[in-house]
Amino acid sequence: MQVIAQTILQIASDVLGAPLAEETVMTDVPEWDSLKTLQIVMALDEAGLSIPLERIAEVRGVPDLIRFAQQCHA
């Protein structure tokens, strides 16, 4: 499961153009808005990590991305 977290951190950091940690939330990164969340989710999907569509609106940060991806790939 650590591979999932590392992949998410790398992709989200690339999309946002900022270094992130596993505990980073949207309010920590001024550039992170709902559009950026969609871009992150699409990039994760291209990398083979899915986030259920019904969960996207619940994403508030890296912990949510990791949790939802782990649930989907458990």
N, CA, C and O atoms as a printed pandas DataFrame, in Angstrom:
     atom_number atom_name residue_name chain_id  residue_number  x_coord  y_coord  z_coord
0              1         N          MET        A               1    0.814   -1.203    0.000
1              2        CA          MET        A               1    0.000    0.000    0.000
2              3         C          MET        A               1    0.856    1.267    0.000
3              4         O          MET        A               1    0.391    2.323   -0.429
4              5         N          GLN        A               2    2.094    1.177    0.472
5              6        CA          GLN        A               2    2.968    2.343    0.483
6              7         C          GLN        A               2    3.264    2.819   -0.936
7              8         O          GLN        A               2    3.484    4.010   -1.158
8              9         N          VAL        A               3    3.271    1.893   -1.897
9             10        CA          VAL        A               3    3.497    2.267   -3.294
10            11         C          VAL        A               3    2.375    3.179   -3.778
11            12         O          VAL        A               3    2.625    4.137   -4.510
12            13         N          ILE        A               4    1.143    2.887   -3.372
13            14        CA          ILE        A               4    0.003    3.728   -3.746
14            15         C          ILE        A               4    0.203    5.138   -3.203
15            16         O          ILE        A               4    0.012    6.114   -3.929
16            17         N          ALA        A               5    0.579    5.251   -1.951
17            18        CA          ALA        A               5    0.783    6.569   -1.341
18            19         C          ALA        A               5    1.893    7.335   -2.052
19            20         O          ALA        A               5    1.747    8.529   -2.315
20            21         N          GLN        A               6    2.993    6.669   -2.365
21            22        CA          GLN        A               6    4.102    7.331   -3.048
22            23         C          GLN        A               6    3.693    7.796   -4.440
23            24         O          GLN        A               6    4.048    8.897   -4.861
24            25         N          THR        A               7    2.949    6.961   -5.149
25            26        CA          THR        A               7    2.485    7.320   -6.489
26            27         C          THR        A               7    1.556    8.523   -6.429
27            28         O          THR        A               7    1.680    9.447   -7.232
28            29         N          ILE        A               8    0.628    8.512   -5.482
29            30        CA          ILE        A               8   -0.307    9.630   -5.331
30            31         C          ILE        A               8    0.446   10.911   -4.991
31            32         O          ILE        A               8    0.165   11.962   -5.567
32            33         N          LEU        A               9    1.384   10.839   -4.078
33            34        CA          LEU        A               9    2.168   12.027   -3.716
34            35         C          LEU        A               9    2.912   12.588   -4.922
35            36         O          LEU        A               9    2.930   13.801   -5.134
36            37         N          GLN        A              10    3.522   11.716   -5.707
37            38        CA          GLN        A              10    4.278   12.174   -6.873
38            39         C          GLN        A              10    3.366   12.828   -7.902
39            40         O          GLN        A              10    3.667   13.909   -8.408
40            41         N          ILE        A              11    2.250   12.169   -8.212
41            42        CA          ILE        A              11    1.327   12.700   -9.219
42            43         C          ILE        A              11    0.695   14.000   -8.744
43            44         O          ILE        A              11    0.639   14.972   -9.498
44            45         N          ALA        A              12    0.220   14.030   -7.512
45            46        CA          ALA        A              12   -0.409   15.245   -6.992
46            47         C          ALA        A              12    0.597   16.394   -6.936
47            48         O          ALA        A              12    0.249   17.535   -7.240
48            49         N          SER        A              13    1.821   16.107   -6.558
49            50        CA          SER        A              13    2.864   17.139   -6.533
50            51         C          SER        A              13    3.128   17.683   -7.930
51            52         O          SER        A              13    3.295   18.888   -8.116
52            53         N          ASP        A              14    3.163   16.785   -8.911
53            54        CA          ASP        A              14    3.386   17.213  -10.293
54            55         C          ASP        A              14    2.247   18.098  -10.789
55            56         O          ASP        A              14    2.486   19.135  -11.407
56            57         N          VAL        A              15    1.013   17.690  -10.518
57            58        CA          VAL        A              15   -0.154   18.463  -10.971
58            59         C          VAL        A              15   -0.186   19.832  -10.304
59            60         O          VAL        A              15   -0.472   20.838  -10.953
60            61         N          LEU        A              16    0.106   19.868   -9.015
61            62        CA          LEU        A              16    0.016   21.118   -8.261
62            63         C          LEU        A              16    1.274   21.976   -8.356
63            64         O          LEU        A              16    1.250   23.167   -8.043
64            65         N          GLY        A              17    2.364   21.364   -8.788
65            66        CA          GLY        A              17    3.613   22.108   -8.875
66            67         C          GLY        A              17    4.170   22.491   -7.524
67            68         O          GLY        A              17    4.829   23.521   -7.382
68            69         N          ALA        A              18    3.902   21.651   -6.524
69            70        CA          ALA        A              18    4.367   21.929   -5.163
70            71         C          ALA        A              18    4.658   20.607   -4.460
71            72         O          ALA        A              18    3.983   19.611   -4.716
72            73         N          PRO        A              19    5.654   20.587   -3.578
73            74        CA          PRO        A              19    5.908   19.368   -2.810
74            75         C          PRO        A              19    4.780   19.138   -1.807
75            76         O          PRO        A              19    4.276   20.077   -1.192
76            77         N          LEU        A              20    4.397   17.878   -1.655
77            78        CA          LEU        A              20    3.316   17.519   -0.734
78            79         C          LEU        A              20    3.788   16.446    0.226
79            80         O          LEU        A              20    4.765   15.744   -0.037
80            81         N          ALA        A              21    3.088   16.326    1.340
81            82        CA          ALA        A              21    3.314   15.257    2.309
82            83         C          ALA        A              21    2.019   14.461    2.428
83            84         O          ALA        A              21    0.972   14.896    1.948
84            85         N          GLU        A              22    2.091   13.310    3.060
85            86        CA          GLU        A              22    0.905   12.453    3.193
86            87         C          GLU        A              22   -0.219   13.124    3.963
87            88         O          GLU        A              22   -1.375   12.724    3.828
88            89         N          GLU        A              23    0.089   14.132    4.765
89            90        CA          GLU        A              23   -0.952   14.796    5.559
90            91         C          GLU        A              23   -1.420   16.122    4.940
91            92         O          GLU        A              23   -2.236   16.822    5.540
92            93         N          THR        A              24   -0.920   16.472    3.760
93            94        CA          THR        A              24   -1.295   17.736    3.117
94            95         C          THR        A              24   -2.775   17.747    2.744
95            96         O          THR        A              24   -3.295   16.785    2.180
96            97         N          VAL        A              25   -3.441   18.855    3.072
97            98        CA          VAL        A              25   -4.849   19.038    2.701
98            99         C          VAL        A              25   -4.956   20.233    1.750
99           100         O          VAL        A              25   -4.021   21.023    1.613
100          101         N          MET        A              26   -6.106   20.345    1.106
101          102        CA          MET        A              26   -6.298   21.375    0.088
102          103         C          MET        A              26   -5.999   22.782    0.606
103          104         O          MET        A              26   -5.429   23.601   -0.116
104          105         N          THR        A              27   -6.375   23.061    1.832
105          106        CA          THR        A              27   -6.178   24.411    2.371
106          107         C          THR        A              27   -4.701   24.749    2.593
107          108         O          THR        A              27   -4.354   25.913    2.794
108          109         N          ASP        A              28   -3.837   23.735    2.557
109          110        CA          ASP        A              28   -2.394   23.968    2.694
110          111         C          ASP        A              28   -1.761   24.476    1.399
111          112         O          ASP        A              28   -0.671   25.048    1.419
112          113         N          VAL        A              29   -2.447   24.266    0.276
113          114        CA          VAL        A              29   -1.895   24.600   -1.042
114          115         C          VAL        A              29   -2.863   25.548   -1.749
115          116         O          VAL        A              29   -3.911   25.108   -2.223
116          117         N          PRO        A              30   -2.539   26.822   -1.829
117          118        CA          PRO        A              30   -3.473   27.802   -2.406
118          119         C          PRO        A              30   -3.948   27.454   -3.819
119          120         O          PRO        A              30   -5.076   27.780   -4.189
120          121         N          GLU        A              31   -3.104   26.800   -4.603
121          122        CA          GLU        A              31   -3.454   26.454   -5.978
122          123         C          GLU        A              31   -4.413   25.267   -6.076
123          124         O          GLU        A              31   -4.956   25.005   -7.149
124          125         N          TRP        A              32   -4.629   24.550   -4.976
125          126        CA          TRP        A              32   -5.419   23.321   -5.013
126          127         C          TRP        A              32   -6.890   23.660   -4.860
127          128         O          TRP        A              32   -7.360   24.009   -3.777
128          129         N          ASP        A              33   -7.605   23.550   -5.969
129          130        CA          ASP        A              33   -9.050   23.757   -5.975
130          131         C          ASP        A              33   -9.718   22.518   -6.570
131          132         O          ASP        A              33   -9.049   21.514   -6.818
132          133         N          SER        A              34  -11.019   22.580   -6.798
133          134        CA          SER        A              34  -11.744   21.408   -7.284
134          135         C          SER        A              34  -11.280   20.996   -8.678
135          136         O          SER        A              34  -11.268   19.804   -8.988
136          137         N          LEU        A              35  -10.901   21.938   -9.517
137          138        CA          LEU        A              35  -10.398   21.602  -10.848
138          139         C          LEU        A              35   -9.083   20.843  -10.747
139          140         O          LEU        A              35   -8.862   19.876  -11.475
140          141         N          LYS        A              36   -8.214   21.280   -9.850
141          142        CA          LYS        A              36   -6.945   20.568   -9.643
142          143         C          LYS        A              36   -7.204   19.162   -9.111
143          144         O          LYS        A              36   -6.493   18.222   -9.467
144          145         N          THR        A              37   -8.220   19.015   -8.261
145          146        CA          THR        A              37   -8.566   17.678   -7.768
146          147         C          THR        A              37   -8.945   16.778   -8.933
147          148         O          THR        A              37   -8.505   15.630   -8.996
148          149         N          LEU        A              38   -9.754   17.282   -9.854
149          150        CA          LEU        A              38  -10.131   16.493  -11.033
150          151         C          LEU        A              38   -8.908   16.151  -11.873
151          152         O          LEU        A              38   -8.801   15.035  -12.382
152          153         N          GLN        A              39   -7.994   17.085  -12.023
153          154        CA          GLN        A              39   -6.774   16.819  -12.782
154          155         C          GLN        A              39   -5.932   15.745  -12.104
155          156         O          GLN        A              39   -5.358   14.887  -12.775
156          157         N          ILE        A              40   -5.857   15.791  -10.788
157          158        CA          ILE        A              40   -5.119   14.767  -10.041
158          159         C          ILE        A              40   -5.776   13.410  -10.239
159          160         O          ILE        A              40   -5.090   12.426  -10.517
160          161         N          VAL        A              41   -7.091   13.345  -10.100
161          162        CA          VAL        A              41   -7.814   12.079  -10.244
162          163         C          VAL        A              41   -7.634   11.515  -11.653
163          164         O          VAL        A              41   -7.455   10.308  -11.812
164          165         N          MET        A              42   -7.679   12.365  -12.670
165          166        CA          MET        A              42   -7.482   11.895  -14.046
166          167         C          MET        A              42   -6.058   11.381  -14.247
167          168         O          MET        A              42   -5.857   10.367  -14.915
168          169         N          ALA        A              43   -5.075   12.067  -13.677
169          170        CA          ALA        A              43   -3.689   11.617  -13.779
170          171         C          ALA        A              43   -3.489   10.297  -13.037
171          172         O          ALA        A              43   -2.748    9.431  -13.501
172          173         N          LEU        A              44   -4.141   10.142  -11.896
173          174        CA          LEU        A              44   -4.066    8.873  -11.163
174          175         C          LEU        A              44   -4.665    7.751  -11.992
175          176         O          LEU        A              44   -4.111    6.653  -12.052
176          177         N          ASP        A              45   -5.797    8.022  -12.632
177          178        CA          ASP        A              45   -6.448    7.017  -13.468
178          179         C          ASP        A              45   -5.527    6.588  -14.611
179          180         O          ASP        A              45   -5.441    5.400  -14.923
180          181         N          GLU        A              46   -4.845    7.538  -15.231
181          182        CA          GLU        A              46   -3.895    7.219  -16.299
182          183         C          GLU        A              46   -2.742    6.363  -15.784
183          184         O          GLU        A              46   -2.159    5.583  -16.537
184          185         N          ALA        A              47   -2.416    6.507  -14.509
185          186        CA          ALA        A              47   -1.344    5.721  -13.893
186          187         C          ALA        A              47   -1.845    4.383  -13.355
187          188         O          ALA        A              47   -1.071    3.606  -12.797
188          189         N          GLY        A              48   -3.152    4.114  -13.525
189          190        CA          GLY        A              48   -3.709    2.841  -13.082
190          191         C          GLY        A              48   -4.291    2.847  -11.686
191          192         O          GLY        A              48   -4.622    1.788  -11.152
192          193         N          LEU        A              49   -4.425    4.016  -11.084
193          194        CA          LEU        A              49   -5.029    4.126   -9.755
194          195         C          LEU        A              49   -6.384    4.806   -9.880
195          196         O          LEU        A              49   -6.476    5.941  -10.348
196          197         N          SER        A              50   -7.416    4.121   -9.467
197          198        CA          SER        A              50   -8.766    4.667   -9.596
198          199         C          SER        A              50   -9.268    5.238   -8.282
199          200         O          SER        A              50   -8.980    4.723   -7.201
200          201         N          ILE        A              51  -10.028    6.318   -8.409
201          202        CA          ILE        A              51  -10.789    6.891   -7.302
202          203         C          ILE        A              51  -12.241    6.833   -7.765
203          204         O          ILE        A              51  -12.553    7.367   -8.830
204          205         N          PRO        A              52  -13.137    6.208   -7.008
205          206        CA          PRO        A              52  -14.537    6.145   -7.438
206          207         C          PRO        A              52  -15.114    7.543   -7.664
207          208         O          PRO        A              52  -14.885    8.455   -6.870
208          209         N          LEU        A              53  -15.855    7.698   -8.744
209          210        CA          LEU        A              53  -16.424    9.002   -9.095
210          211         C          LEU        A              53  -17.239    9.604   -7.963
211          212         O          LEU        A              53  -17.191   10.812   -7.731
212          213         N          GLU        A              54  -17.988    8.765   -7.260
213          214        CA          GLU        A              54  -18.838    9.275   -6.180
214          215         C          GLU        A              54  -18.021    9.789   -4.987
215          216         O          GLU        A              54  -18.568   10.442   -4.099
216          217         N          ARG        A              55  -16.734    9.500   -4.965
217          218        CA          ARG        A              55  -15.867    9.938   -3.861
218          219         C          ARG        A              55  -15.116   11.234   -4.159
219          220         O          ARG        A              55  -14.588   11.866   -3.244
220          221         N          ILE        A              56  -15.065   11.634   -5.431
221          222        CA          ILE        A              56  -14.255   12.795   -5.808
222          223         C          ILE        A              56  -14.661   14.046   -5.038
223          224         O          ILE        A              56  -13.798   14.809   -4.604
224          225         N          ALA        A              57  -15.951   14.263   -4.865
225          226        CA          ALA        A              57  -16.421   15.458   -4.150
226          227         C          ALA        A              57  -16.022   15.443   -2.676
227          228         O          ALA        A              57  -16.059   16.480   -2.014
228          229         N          GLU        A              58  -15.641   14.272   -2.158
229          230        CA          GLU        A              58  -15.252   14.146   -0.751
230          231         C          GLU        A              58  -13.764   14.389   -0.521
231          232         O          GLU        A              58  -13.319   14.476    0.624
232          233         N          VAL        A              59  -12.994   14.499   -1.599
233          234        CA          VAL        A              59  -11.546   14.668   -1.470
234          235         C          VAL        A              59  -11.237   16.045   -0.889
235          236         O          VAL        A              59  -11.634   17.071   -1.440
236          237         N          ARG        A              60  -10.527   16.044    0.223
237          238        CA          ARG        A              60  -10.115   17.281    0.881
238          239         C          ARG        A              60   -8.601   17.371    1.033
239          240         O          ARG        A              60   -8.072   18.342    1.574
240          241         N          GLY        A              61   -7.907   16.327    0.540
241          242        CA          GLY        A              61   -6.460   16.341    0.648
242          243         C          GLY        A              61   -5.852   15.002    0.290
243          244         O          GLY        A              61   -6.544   14.076   -0.133
244          245         N          VAL        A              62   -4.552   14.921    0.468
245          246        CA          VAL        A              62   -3.811   13.704    0.157
246          247         C          VAL        A              62   -4.322   12.506    0.957
247          248         O          VAL        A              62   -4.441   11.421    0.388
248          249         N          PRO        A              63   -4.632   12.649    2.255
249          250        CA          PRO        A              63   -5.123   11.482    2.991
250          251         C          PRO        A              63   -6.371   10.856    2.350
251          252         O          PRO        A              63   -6.506    9.633    2.321
252          253         N          ASP        A              64   -7.270   11.686    1.841
253          254        CA          ASP        A              64   -8.474   11.159    1.184
254          255         C          ASP        A              64   -8.113   10.444   -0.108
255          256         O          ASP        A              64   -8.637    9.364   -0.382
256          257         N          LEU        A              65   -7.225   11.029   -0.904
257          258        CA          LEU        A              65   -6.809   10.381   -2.147
258          259         C          LEU        A              65   -6.220    9.003   -1.860
259          260         O          LEU        A              65   -6.538    8.029   -2.543
260          261         N          ILE        A              66   -5.369    8.930   -0.856
261          262        CA          ILE        A              66   -4.738    7.657   -0.501
262          263         C          ILE        A              66   -5.786    6.664   -0.017
263          264         O          ILE        A              66   -5.805    5.517   -0.463
264          265         N          ARG        A              67   -6.651    7.090    0.882
265          266        CA          ARG        A              67   -7.667    6.190    1.438
266          267         C          ARG        A              67   -8.589    5.656    0.343
267          268         O          ARG        A              67   -8.834    4.451    0.281
268          269         N          PHE        A              68   -9.101    6.531   -0.516
269          270        CA          PHE        A              68  -10.032    6.093   -1.554
270          271         C          PHE        A              68   -9.350    5.174   -2.563
271          272         O          PHE        A              68   -9.955    4.203   -3.016
272          273         N          ALA        A              69   -8.108    5.465   -2.918
273          274        CA          ALA        A              69   -7.377    4.597   -3.849
274          275         C          ALA        A              69   -7.107    3.235   -3.213
275          276         O          ALA        A              69   -7.240    2.207   -3.876
276          277         N          GLN        A              70   -6.730    3.219   -1.943
277          278        CA          GLN        A              70   -6.476    1.949   -1.263
278          279         C          GLN        A              70   -7.745    1.120   -1.154
279          280         O          GLN        A              70   -7.703   -0.098   -1.326
280          281         N          GLN        A              71   -8.871    1.760   -0.872
281          282        CA          GLN        A              71  -10.143    1.035   -0.799
282          283         C          GLN        A              71  -10.496    0.428   -2.148
283          284         O          GLN        A              71  -11.014   -0.686   -2.221
284          285         N          CYS        A              72  -10.219    1.158   -3.198
285          286        CA          CYS        A              72  -10.559    0.710   -4.544
286          287         C          CYS        A              72   -9.632   -0.414   -5.011
287          288         O          CYS        A              72  -10.030   -1.249   -5.823
288          289         N          HIS        A              73   -8.411   -0.439   -4.505
289          290        CA          HIS        A              73   -7.415   -1.401   -4.962
290          291         C          HIS        A              73   -7.057   -2.430   -3.895
291          292         O          HIS        A              73   -6.015   -3.080   -3.980
292          293         N          ALA        A              74   -7.914   -2.577   -2.898
293          294        CA          ALA        A              74   -7.645   -3.543   -1.816
294          295         C          ALA        A              74   -7.889   -4.963   -2.290
295          296         O          ALA        A              74   -7.716   -5.909   -1.522
